Amino acid sequence: MPTVQLAIYDISGGLARSLSLQFVGTQIDLIPHTGVIIDGVEHFFGGGLQRQRHATFASSHGIRPIEVKEMGVTSKPSVEIDQWLRANDHRFTMSTYNLLSHNCNNFSHAFLTECLGLEGVPAYILNIPSQFLQSPMGAMVAPMLQNMYQPFSVPVSQPSVNVPPPPSSTINGLDFTSLISTFQQQQPPLAPVAPPPAPVAPPPAAPPPAAPATGNPYREQFETLEQMGFVDQWGAPPVESALLQSRGDLAGAIDILGEYEKDFTDAAK
């Protein structure tokens, strides 16, 4: 008689166990997906009732089961199994799929108990949605999760066809691009930020008053230096802070000082 197994997957890749308490407010060990394996062929509810060889399903979707639970054997012939699947396919369609209330785990439970006459999916898996909804954040994020989640799907008529791997924004069926977009749409609009004021140009500095004609070129140069802040009234250099403030005029001042020193030296001779 065919052996029956239950493949249990964690589509969060371990994130639920490590982050659920922090972000949801309650400890959830996994986000489960299950499929029923009969003689190596896995039956599951994705975009309708699906089946694919177990090894192909795992490799094509990039996910490995965290447990393959032995459920027993079945005396049900394959013809009767197919009849049950066809008779119940209206219960498990893309339009009836609901991440929290009518998902792959609900199908696996019905398939095991109603069709194969075996023990159903473990209660800890079936109770995870209600555990999540009763958490502080569960009711708030449930609509967002329902919108972003894409169930596993392969063509029923081609059970062994490899499914292309999901796009780079999707990991184990979770579309994180959709998550970000949905999250941004639910945020309140930010208040417009006023542009920074345009810098105001300082008024042009008034030209220094013309020195009275004294007939003494050295005195005129000294007064010019004093007005520019490079010497004080005693001809001493300014303090360092004042010199740094006048750095833009330093080159010109050096030239003037050089000429002043040269003329003073010549006059002393």
GULUMKE-988665 format. One record per residue (C-alpha): z, x, y; residue number from 1. Coordinates in Angstrom, 3 decimals, m for minus. Example, Ala and Ser with C-alpha at 12.3 -4.5 7.8 and 13.67 -1.06 7.14 Angstrom:
+----------+----------+----------+-----+
:       pz :       px :       py :   i :
+----------+----------+----------+-----+
:    7.800 :   12.300 :   m4.500 :   1 :
:    7.140 :   13.670 :   m1.060 :   2 :
+----------+----------+----------+-----+
// end
This chain:
+----------+----------+----------+-----+
:       pz :       px :       py :   i :
+----------+----------+----------+-----+
:    0.000 :    0.000 :    0.000 :   1 :
:   m0.738 :    1.210 :    3.532 :   2 :
:    2.079 :    2.940 :    5.375 :   3 :
:    3.045 :    1.645 :    8.791 :   4 :
:    4.426 :    3.806 :   11.594 :   5 :
:    5.428 :    3.200 :   15.191 :   6 :
:    4.254 :    5.874 :   17.640 :   7 :
:    6.610 :    6.091 :   20.618 :   8 :
:    5.427 :    7.851 :   23.782 :   9 :
:    7.142 :    8.685 :   27.060 :  10 :
:    4.450 :    8.254 :   29.693 :  11 :
:    6.749 :    9.744 :   32.345 :  12 :
:    6.594 :   13.094 :   30.567 :  13 :
:   10.379 :   13.468 :   30.752 :  14 :
:   10.669 :   12.613 :   34.454 :  15 :
:   12.425 :    9.313 :   33.776 :  16 :
:   15.297 :   11.038 :   32.005 :  17 :
:   15.799 :   13.632 :   34.740 :  18 :
:   15.089 :   11.580 :   37.889 :  19 :
:   15.836 :    7.909 :   37.141 :  20 :
:   19.532 :    8.073 :   38.028 :  21 :
:   18.776 :    9.695 :   41.360 :  22 :
:   15.864 :    7.471 :   42.410 :  23 :
:   16.479 :    4.190 :   40.581 :  24 :
:   20.259 :    4.150 :   40.439 :  25 :
:   20.564 :    3.814 :   36.667 :  26 :
:   19.846 :    6.108 :   33.733 :  27 :
:   16.519 :    5.363 :   32.012 :  28 :
:   15.580 :    7.878 :   29.349 :  29 :
:   11.858 :    7.147 :   29.102 :  30 :
:    9.009 :    4.909 :   30.201 :  31 :
:    7.773 :    3.883 :   26.758 :  32 :
:    4.346 :    3.177 :   25.356 :  33 :
:    4.068 :    2.271 :   21.682 :  34 :
:    1.319 :    1.817 :   19.144 :  35 :
:    1.375 :    0.686 :   15.508 :  36 :
:   m0.248 :    3.128 :   13.070 :  37 :
:   m1.654 :    1.790 :    9.799 :  38 :
:   m3.115 :    4.468 :    7.550 :  39 :
:   m3.841 :    6.750 :   10.514 :  40 :
:   m5.392 :    4.086 :   12.780 :  41 :
:   m3.349 :    3.223 :   15.866 :  42 :
:   m3.325 :   m0.362 :   17.184 :  43 :
:   m2.130 :   m0.917 :   20.741 :  44 :
:   m2.383 :   m3.190 :   23.761 :  45 :
:   m4.194 :   m1.674 :   26.724 :  46 :
:   m7.252 :   m3.304 :   28.254 :  47 :
:   m7.061 :   m5.919 :   25.518 :  48 :
:   m6.267 :   m5.246 :   21.872 :  49 :
:   m7.376 :   m1.713 :   21.016 :  50 :
:   m7.466 :    0.591 :   18.020 :  51 :
:   m8.298 :    4.244 :   17.585 :  52 :
:   m7.461 :    6.978 :   15.138 :  53 :
:   m4.015 :    8.247 :   16.026 :  54 :
:   m5.039 :   11.903 :   16.385 :  55 :
:   m7.961 :   10.957 :   18.629 :  56 :
:   m5.802 :    8.733 :   20.809 :  57 :
:   m3.256 :   11.492 :   21.381 :  58 :
:   m5.850 :   14.139 :   22.248 :  59 :
:   m8.111 :   11.947 :   24.402 :  60 :
:   m5.243 :   10.629 :   26.533 :  61 :
:   m3.474 :   13.969 :   26.801 :  62 :
:   m0.178 :   12.640 :   25.490 :  63 :
:    1.828 :   13.276 :   22.346 :  64 :
:    4.391 :   10.887 :   20.830 :  65 :
:    8.021 :   11.823 :   21.223 :  66 :
:    8.680 :   10.090 :   17.896 :  67 :
:    6.671 :    8.609 :   15.033 :  68 :
:    9.024 :    6.128 :   13.401 :  69 :
:    8.475 :    5.121 :    9.781 :  70 :
:    8.406 :    1.317 :    9.598 :  71 :
:    7.613 :    0.901 :    5.893 :  72 :
:    4.549 :   m0.316 :    4.007 :  73 :
:    2.553 :   m3.517 :    4.159 :  74 :
:    0.902 :   m5.524 :    1.450 :  75 :
:   m1.278 :   m7.269 :    4.021 :  76 :
:   m4.979 :   m6.509 :    3.368 :  77 :
:   m7.085 :   m5.224 :    6.255 :  78 :
:   m9.082 :   m8.486 :    6.339 :  79 :
:   m5.957 :  m10.511 :    7.090 :  80 :
:   m4.822 :   m7.966 :    9.657 :  81 :
:   m8.156 :   m8.273 :   11.473 :  82 :
:   m7.915 :  m12.059 :   11.307 :  83 :
:   m4.502 :  m11.978 :   12.952 :  84 :
:   m5.760 :   m9.650 :   15.675 :  85 :
:   m8.746 :  m11.903 :   16.437 :  86 :
:   m6.582 :  m15.032 :   16.419 :  87 :
:   m4.160 :  m13.506 :   18.921 :  88 :
:   m6.471 :  m11.516 :   21.156 :  89 :
:   m6.187 :  m14.211 :   23.871 :  90 :
:   m2.475 :  m13.380 :   24.198 :  91 :
:   m3.174 :   m9.726 :   24.900 :  92 :
:   m5.905 :   m9.300 :   27.507 :  93 :
:   m6.264 :   m7.324 :   30.711 :  94 :
:   m5.417 :  m10.443 :   32.721 :  95 :
:   m2.258 :  m11.196 :   30.727 :  96 :
:   m0.996 :   m7.612 :   30.838 :  97 :
:    2.208 :   m7.129 :   32.812 :  98 :
:    3.922 :   m3.775 :   32.987 :  99 :
:    7.429 :   m5.219 :   32.850 : 100 :
:    7.185 :   m8.452 :   30.878 : 101 :
:    4.076 :   m8.418 :   28.643 : 102 :
:    3.040 :   m4.891 :   27.776 : 103 :
:    2.131 :   m2.594 :   24.898 : 104 :
:    5.660 :   m2.709 :   23.494 : 105 :
:    5.635 :   m6.506 :   23.337 : 106 :
:    2.376 :   m6.363 :   21.383 : 107 :
:    3.718 :   m3.754 :   18.962 : 108 :
:    6.773 :   m5.916 :   18.340 : 109 :
:    4.683 :   m9.054 :   17.702 : 110 :
:    2.235 :   m7.154 :   15.480 : 111 :
:    5.007 :   m5.654 :   13.357 : 112 :
:    7.035 :   m8.832 :   12.928 : 113 :
:    4.440 :  m11.613 :   12.946 : 114 :
:    1.499 :   m9.955 :   11.199 : 115 :
:    3.008 :   m7.238 :    9.018 : 116 :
:    6.386 :   m8.805 :    8.299 : 117 :
:    8.305 :   m5.659 :    9.187 : 118 :
:   11.122 :   m4.688 :   11.513 : 119 :
:   10.118 :   m4.820 :   15.167 : 120 :
:   10.210 :   m2.332 :   18.025 : 121 :
:   13.716 :   m0.925 :   18.614 : 122 :
:   15.751 :   m2.968 :   21.082 : 123 :
:   16.396 :   m0.024 :   23.395 : 124 :
:   12.643 :    0.106 :   24.115 : 125 :
:   12.222 :   m3.631 :   24.635 : 126 :
:   15.250 :   m3.724 :   26.960 : 127 :
:   14.069 :   m0.999 :   29.340 : 128 :
:   12.203 :   m3.392 :   31.727 : 129 :
:   15.256 :   m5.620 :   32.205 : 130 :
:   17.436 :   m2.539 :   32.572 : 131 :
:   15.089 :   m1.313 :   35.284 : 132 :
:   14.917 :   m4.661 :   37.116 : 133 :
:   18.711 :   m4.898 :   37.207 : 134 :
:   18.975 :   m1.502 :   38.893 : 135 :
:   19.501 :   m1.203 :   42.666 : 136 :
:   15.896 :   m0.157 :   43.284 : 137 :
:   14.152 :   m1.917 :   40.407 : 138 :
:   13.357 :   m5.244 :   42.071 : 139 :
:   12.072 :   m3.447 :   45.162 : 140 :
:    9.605 :   m1.101 :   43.452 : 141 :
:    8.535 :   m3.380 :   40.598 : 142 :
:    5.487 :   m4.813 :   42.480 : 143 :
:    4.358 :   m1.315 :   43.438 : 144 :
:    4.637 :   m0.087 :   39.852 : 145 :
:    2.708 :   m3.090 :   38.567 : 146 :
:   m0.138 :   m2.389 :   41.008 : 147 :
:   m0.414 :    1.316 :   40.296 : 148 :
:   m0.128 :    1.328 :   36.494 : 149 :
:   m3.315 :    1.508 :   34.426 : 150 :
:   m2.794 :    0.669 :   30.720 : 151 :
:   m4.333 :    2.817 :   28.008 : 152 :
:   m7.728 :    1.507 :   26.986 : 153 :
:  m10.590 :    2.313 :   24.593 : 154 :
:  m13.537 :    0.156 :   23.436 : 155 :
:  m12.528 :   m2.010 :   20.472 : 156 :
:  m15.989 :   m1.848 :   18.929 : 157 :
:  m15.863 :    1.967 :   18.823 : 158 :
:  m12.381 :    2.855 :   17.588 : 159 :
:  m13.116 :    6.537 :   17.107 : 160 :
:  m14.908 :    7.255 :   20.387 : 161 :
:  m13.173 :    9.874 :   22.497 : 162 :
:  m12.080 :    8.598 :   25.867 : 163 :
:  m12.760 :   10.939 :   28.808 : 164 :
:   m9.574 :   12.458 :   30.196 : 165 :
:   m8.117 :   10.728 :   33.234 : 166 :
:   m9.012 :   12.030 :   36.708 : 167 :
:   m6.899 :   14.732 :   38.276 : 168 :
:   m4.835 :   12.203 :   40.260 : 169 :
:   m3.791 :   10.438 :   37.050 : 170 :
:   m1.180 :   11.687 :   34.582 : 171 :
:   m0.476 :    9.723 :   31.423 : 172 :
:   m1.886 :    6.548 :   32.962 : 173 :
:    0.024 :    6.779 :   36.253 : 174 :
:   m2.287 :    6.980 :   39.277 : 175 :
:   m0.333 :    8.949 :   41.846 : 176 :
:   m3.045 :    8.558 :   44.511 : 177 :
:   m2.620 :    4.793 :   44.209 : 178 :
:    1.160 :    5.240 :   44.331 : 179 :
:    0.980 :    7.196 :   47.574 : 180 :
:   m1.441 :    4.691 :   49.122 : 181 :
:    0.720 :    1.727 :   48.119 : 182 :
:    3.867 :    3.407 :   49.368 : 183 :
:    2.264 :    4.170 :   52.737 : 184 :
:    1.079 :    0.582 :   53.125 : 185 :
:    4.633 :   m0.666 :   52.598 : 186 :
:    6.150 :    1.547 :   55.268 : 187 :
:    6.779 :    0.163 :   58.797 : 188 :
:    4.286 :    1.464 :   61.340 : 189 :
:    5.475 :    4.440 :   63.271 : 190 :
:    5.978 :    4.049 :   67.001 : 191 :
:    3.155 :    5.703 :   68.955 : 192 :
:    4.069 :    9.125 :   70.170 : 193 :
:    3.419 :    9.677 :   73.857 : 194 :
:    1.205 :   12.683 :   74.523 : 195 :
:    2.995 :   15.619 :   76.103 : 196 :
:    2.668 :   15.781 :   79.893 : 197 :
:   m0.051 :   17.991 :   81.194 : 198 :
:    1.280 :   21.301 :   82.491 : 199 :
:    1.568 :   21.401 :   86.269 : 200 :
:    0.143 :   24.495 :   87.809 : 201 :
:    2.587 :   26.199 :   90.172 : 202 :
:    1.556 :   26.206 :   93.819 : 203 :
:   m0.145 :   29.384 :   94.905 : 204 :
:    2.220 :   31.930 :   96.325 : 205 :
:    2.093 :   32.273 :  100.063 : 206 :
:    0.650 :   35.566 :  101.161 : 207 :
:    3.245 :   37.949 :  102.555 : 208 :
:    3.476 :   37.952 :  106.328 : 209 :
:    1.486 :   40.621 :  107.976 : 210 :
:    3.568 :   43.584 :  108.941 : 211 :
:    3.626 :   44.309 :  112.630 : 212 :
:    1.483 :   47.193 :  113.635 : 213 :
:    3.777 :   50.130 :  114.049 : 214 :
:    1.273 :   52.833 :  114.002 : 215 :
:    3.210 :   54.380 :  111.088 : 216 :
:    1.199 :   54.077 :  107.830 : 217 :
:    4.204 :   55.103 :  105.746 : 218 :
:    6.356 :   52.376 :  107.207 : 219 :
:    3.619 :   49.811 :  106.573 : 220 :
:    3.338 :   50.856 :  102.939 : 221 :
:    7.140 :   50.798 :  102.550 : 222 :
:    7.360 :   47.276 :  103.978 : 223 :
:    4.589 :   46.158 :  101.664 : 224 :
:    6.508 :   47.522 :   98.680 : 225 :
:    9.701 :   45.886 :   99.892 : 226 :
:    7.982 :   42.497 :  100.267 : 227 :
:    6.539 :   42.803 :   96.771 : 228 :
:   10.024 :   43.487 :   95.350 : 229 :
:    9.376 :   47.001 :   94.095 : 230 :
:   11.892 :   48.636 :   96.423 : 231 :
:   14.900 :   47.357 :   98.315 : 232 :
:   15.653 :   47.878 :  101.986 : 233 :
:   16.910 :   51.361 :  101.199 : 234 :
:   13.784 :   52.300 :   99.294 : 235 :
:   15.549 :   52.216 :   95.933 : 236 :
:   13.813 :   50.738 :   92.873 : 237 :
:   14.773 :   47.122 :   92.002 : 238 :
:   16.986 :   46.192 :   89.093 : 239 :
:   15.333 :   45.909 :   85.684 : 240 :
:   15.200 :   42.096 :   85.605 : 241 :
:   13.378 :   41.922 :   88.912 : 242 :
:   10.962 :   44.589 :   87.756 : 243 :
:   10.181 :   42.643 :   84.593 : 244 :
:    9.535 :   39.512 :   86.637 : 245 :
:    7.007 :   41.423 :   88.715 : 246 :
:    5.304 :   43.046 :   85.733 : 247 :
:    1.950 :   41.586 :   86.731 : 248 :
:    1.942 :   43.637 :   89.925 : 249 :
:    3.295 :   46.827 :   88.398 : 250 :
:   m0.031 :   48.602 :   88.065 : 251 :
:   m0.914 :   48.052 :   91.698 : 252 :
:    2.544 :   49.087 :   92.820 : 253 :
:    2.313 :   52.354 :   90.919 : 254 :
:   m0.909 :   53.169 :   92.726 : 255 :
:    0.691 :   52.429 :   96.092 : 256 :
:    3.761 :   54.518 :   95.243 : 257 :
:    1.512 :   57.362 :   94.223 : 258 :
:   m0.354 :   57.247 :   97.504 : 259 :
:    2.959 :   56.960 :   99.388 : 260 :
:    4.354 :   60.034 :   97.642 : 261 :
:    1.192 :   62.028 :   98.267 : 262 :
:    1.080 :   61.146 :  101.954 : 263 :
:    4.801 :   61.846 :  102.363 : 264 :
:    4.392 :   65.250 :  100.713 : 265 :
:    1.436 :   66.110 :  102.916 : 266 :
:    3.335 :   65.077 :  106.046 : 267 :
:    6.318 :   67.199 :  105.065 : 268 :
:    4.118 :   70.258 :  104.957 : 269 :
+----------+----------+----------+-----+
// end
